[in-house]
Amino acid sequence: MLFLVFGIGGERYALETRYVHEVLPYTRLAAIPQAPGWVAGVLDYRGQPVPVIDLRRLADGKAAECLMSSRILLLDYPAADGPRLLGLLAEQATGILKHDGALMSTGMQLEEAPYLGDVLSDGGALVRGIEPSALLPDAVRAVLFTQAAGALAE
């Protein structure tokens, strides 16, 4: 399997490339009023509004830094009405990792972070997987895509 590797607060995380629609440079985002703090805003992607989640703020409460290695990862996110684009603001998104072994369970599932998946070993260091389908709580998912469309219209 191929993984896109990025950082959150000094730790390494990975996302299977099969979920990734496109990787974009960091760009200015339109705000979404009343959205949770970890919603970075909405991106105008080829005329289509795409909500963007700040992965670092979601994970540890601190806003992602605007680094040369910061990227917006566009995902094909599963939604009730079919796949929708969802952006993830990620720091240190600079590498691809090929991993042929099985991912390993940590034996822990945190209710506050259901998006944290299994881990893989990369040269003796553990890299934590991200499960895209678990990134958004149901209530946020239902509202976010609707509000993203409205934010671009304003």
N, C-alpha and C positions, 0 to 999 in steps of 0.2 A: 504494500500500500504506500501511497505517497501522501505526505503531510506537509502543510504550510506551517512553518514554525514562527512564533512571535513571542514577545515578552509581556509580562504583566508584573510590574513592581519587582523586577530582578529575577523572576522565575520564568521558566520556559513552558510554553503551551503549544499545542498542535491542533490543527483542524484538517480533517481528511480533505484532499483536494477535490474529491467528487462533489462536495457541497459548494465549492467556490465557482462563482460565475465569472468574476473578473477581479483583479487587484488594481486599485486606483491610488494615485498619490493623494495625500491629505489635502483637502480643499475646504473652503468656507462652507458652512452649513447654515440653513435657515432654522431659527428656533421653533420649537413646538411648545406653545404656551400650555402650562399645567401638566406637562409630561413629567414622569419621574426623572430625578436628577441624572440617572445614568443613560437617559436618552440624549445623545449629543445634538440631535437636530435632524433635519431632512436635507437630502442631497437631490439636486436636479440632475438626474442621470438620463441624458438624451431625451429630455422633455418629460420624463416620468419621475414623480416624487418617490424617494426611497428613504424610509426612516433609518437612522444610524444610531447604533448603540455604542457607548463608550465602554469597552471591555474592562479597562482598569477601574473606572468608577463603579461599575457593576461588582467587580471582585473585591476591591479594597477601599472604596469610597473616595479615592483621589482621582482627579481628572487626568486623562492621558496627556502626556507632554507632546508638544509639536516638535518632533525630532525629524532629522533627515530620513530616518527609517520608519516613520509613522506612515501607515497606509490605511485605506478603507477597503476592507474585504467585502465584496458583494457576494451574498449567498443566495442560493435558491432555497428560500425558507418555506417549509410546508405550512399552508394556511387553509382554512376551511373551504375557501372558494378556489383552491388550487395554489400552486407555488407562487410566491411573491418575492420580490427582491428585498433583502434586508442588508444594511451595511453594518459592518463591525469596525470601529475605530481601534486599531491595534498598533502598539509600539514595537519597534525592533522586528518588523516583519520582513526579514531579509533572507530567509532560507527555505529550502525544500528538504525534507528528510524522507529517505526511502527506508521503510521498515518492513521486513518480511516475517518477523516473529509475531506471536500473538500479543495483544494488549493484555495488561494485567490489572485485575481489580485491586483497589486499595483496601477493600473491605469496609469502606466508609461511604455513606451517601448522605450529604448534608442537605437538610430541608431548605436552608437558606440559599444554597447554590446547586440546584438540581442539574445545571448545565455542565458541571464538572464530571468528565467521563473517566475512563480507565487511563492507566499510565503505560508508557512504553519506555524502554531503556535505550539510551543513546550514548554509547561509550562510557557506561557506568553512571550516567546522570539520568534521573527520571524526568520525563516530559509528560505533562498532564494533558489529556485530551479534552476537547470541548465538544459537547453534544448540542448541535444547533437547534434541534427541535425543542429543547428544554430551556432555551434562553429567555423566552418571554412568558410571564404568567398569563393565563387565559384572559383575564380582564384587560391587561395591557395590550395583548395581541388584538383583541376585538376593537379597541379604540385606536391604537397606534396607526394602523394603515389608513383608517378614515381620516384622522387628524393630519397625517402626512400629506394627503391630497389637498386638504384645505390650506395648509401652510404655504404651499407653492402658489396657490391661487390668489393669495393676499398680496 
